[in-house]
């Protein structure tokens, strides 16, 4: 996040860690964050589901370091020249251009806020392999929207080893070996673990 101001850095880190839309992040109020639990409450702008997401202590410290002069996290004061999300985006684009020129890397100009939402969705799905949890994390009401966001995933790598447990002891051993419970079939418990 080097090369951008404190407010832009906190905004980018929030987008990266939560996958929220820029418009949702822009309207964050101080009342929407819980520093003690490191949780942010997402109040969506586009009819998505509201949700609570855990964030890192580092992000919470970045947010708390912002001036508390307004009801909103990223609206500093009435005297703040950055009064709209569009203006904030233009300031970010200028900062991004300076960094790209300084590093002589034009690819930096391809980074957009919404790309961080796609990044978070892809990383979260890759970690969990749970499309429904990914859907919930993004606040989507329709699974088709979530599938668009996980387009970076190599679906062919979803190969599993499956095991059957007939007793509680066998089930316990499988869980301890890293297997996840899938379902019951004809009185047997099925488990799987990624290869």
C-alpha positions in Angstrom: 0.0 0.0 0.0 3.1 2.2 -0.3 2.7 5.3 -2.4 -0.9 6.1 -1.3 -2.1 8.1 1.6 -3.3 6.7 5.0 -6.9 6.9 4.0 -6.4 5.2 0.7 -4.3 2.5 2.2 -7.0 1.7 4.8 -9.7 1.8 2.1 -7.7 -0.6 -0.1 -6.9 -3.0 2.8 -10.6 -3.0 3.7 -11.6 -4.0 0.1 -8.9 -6.6 0.0 -9.8 -8.3 3.3 -13.5 -8.2 3.0 -14.4 -8.2 -0.7 -16.9 -5.4 -0.1 -17.9 -3.1 -3.0 -16.2 0.3 -3.0 -19.6 1.9 -2.5 -20.2 -0.2 0.6 -16.8 0.7 2.0 -17.3 4.4 1.3 -20.5 4.5 3.4 -18.9 2.7 6.4 -19.8 4.5 9.6 -17.7 4.3 12.8 -20.7 2.4 14.3 -20.2 -0.3 11.7 -16.9 -1.5 13.1 -16.2 -3.4 16.3 -12.5 -2.9 17.1 -12.6 -5.2 20.1 -13.9 -8.2 18.1 -12.2 -7.1 14.9 -15.5 -7.3 13.0 -17.1 -5.0 10.4 -20.8 -4.8 9.7 -21.5 -4.6 6.0 -24.6 -2.6 5.1 -24.9 -3.2 1.3 -25.6 -0.7 -1.4 -26.9 -3.0 -4.1 -29.5 -5.1 -2.5 -27.0 -7.7 -1.3 -27.4 -9.4 2.1 -26.0 -7.6 5.2 -23.3 -9.4 6.9 -20.5 -9.3 9.5 -16.9 -10.1 8.6 -13.8 -10.6 10.7 -10.8 -8.5 9.7 -7.2 -8.4 10.9 -5.9 -6.4 13.8 -3.7 -4.6 11.3 -6.7 -3.4 9.4 -8.5 -2.4 12.6 -5.4 -0.4 13.6 -5.4 1.3 10.2 -9.0 2.2 10.5 -8.7 3.5 14.0 -5.7 5.7 12.9 -8.1 7.7 10.7 -9.4 10.9 12.1 -12.7 10.5 13.9 -14.1 13.9 12.6 -17.1 12.5 10.8 -19.9 10.0 11.1 -18.2 8.1 8.3 -14.8 6.4 8.3 -13.6 7.8 5.0 -15.4 11.2 5.0 -12.9 13.1 7.1 -14.7 16.4 7.7 -16.9 18.8 5.9 -13.8 20.7 5.0 -12.2 17.6 3.4 -11.7 18.2 -0.3 -12.6 14.5 -1.0 -16.4 14.7 -0.7 -17.5 11.9 -3.0 -16.6 8.4 -3.9 -15.9 9.5 -7.5 -13.5 12.2 -6.3 -11.8 9.7 -4.0 -11.4 7.4 -7.0 -9.8 10.1 -9.0 -7.4 10.8 -6.2 -6.6 7.1 -6.0 -6.0 7.0 -9.8 -3.5 9.9 -9.5 -1.7 8.1 -6.7 -1.7 4.9 -8.7 -0.3 6.7 -11.7 2.6 8.2 -9.6 3.4 4.7 -8.2 3.3 3.2 -11.7 5.7 5.8 -13.1 8.0 5.6 -10.1 8.2 1.8 -10.4 8.1 1.9 -14.2 5.3 -0.6 -14.1 2.3 0.3 -16.3 0.5 -2.8 -15.1 -0.3 -1.0 -11.9 -2.7 1.1 -13.8 -4.8 -2.0 -14.4 -5.6 -2.3 -10.7 -9.1 -1.3 -9.9 -11.1 -1.4 -6.7 -13.5 -4.0 -8.0 -10.6 -6.3 -8.8 -10.0 -6.6 -5.1 -13.5 -8.0 -4.7 -12.8 -10.7 -7.3 -9.4 -11.4 -5.6 -11.0 -11.9 -2.2 -13.8 -14.1 -3.6 -11.2 -16.3 -5.4 -8.9 -16.5 -2.4 -11.7 -17.3 0.0 -13.2 -20.0 -2.3 -9.7 -21.5 -2.8 -9.2 -21.7 0.9 -12.6 -23.1 1.8 -13.8 -24.8 -1.4 -17.3 -23.8 -0.1 -19.2 -21.9 -2.8 -22.1 -21.2 -0.4 -19.8 -19.7 2.2 -18.2 -17.6 -0.6 -21.7 -16.5 -1.6 -22.5 -15.5 1.9 -19.1 -13.6 2.4 -19.9 -11.6 -0.8 -23.5 -11.0 0.3 -24.9 -12.4 -2.9 -28.5 -13.6 -3.1 -27.9 -15.6 -6.3 -25.2 -18.3 -6.6 -24.8 -17.4 -10.3 -23.2 -14.0 -9.3 -20.8 -15.8 -7.0 -19.7 -18.1 -9.8 -18.7 -15.1 -11.8 -16.4 -14.0 -8.9 -14.7 -17.3 -8.6 -13.7 -17.5 -12.3 -10.0 -17.5 -11.4 -10.3 -20.9 -9.7 -9.0 -24.0 -11.5 -12.1 -26.2 -10.9 -10.3 -29.2 -12.3 -8.0 -29.4 -9.2 -11.0 -30.3 -7.0 -9.9 -33.9 -6.5 -10.6 -35.7 -3.2 -9.9 -38.9 -1.4 -13.1 -40.3 0.1 -13.5 -42.5 3.2 -16.4 -44.2 4.9 -16.8 -44.4 8.7 -19.0 -47.1 10.2 -18.4 -46.1 13.8 -18.0 -43.0 15.9 -14.3 -44.0 16.5 -13.7 -44.3 12.8 -15.3 -40.9 12.2 -13.2 -39.3 14.9 -10.0 -40.8 13.4 -10.9 -39.4 9.9 -11.6 -35.9 11.3 -8.3 -36.0 13.2 -6.6 -37.0 9.9 -8.0 -33.9 8.2 -11.1 -35.3 6.5 -14.3 -33.3 6.3 -17.7 -34.8 6.9 -19.9 -34.9 3.7 -23.1 -36.7 4.5 -24.7 -40.0 5.7 -25.6 -42.7 3.2 -27.4 -45.9 4.2 -26.2 -45.5 7.8 -22.6 -44.8 6.9 -20.8 -41.4 7.3 -18.9 -40.2 4.2 -15.8 -38.1 4.5 -13.4 -36.4 2.0 -10.1 -34.7 2.0 -8.5 -32.8 -0.9 -5.6 -34.7 -2.5 
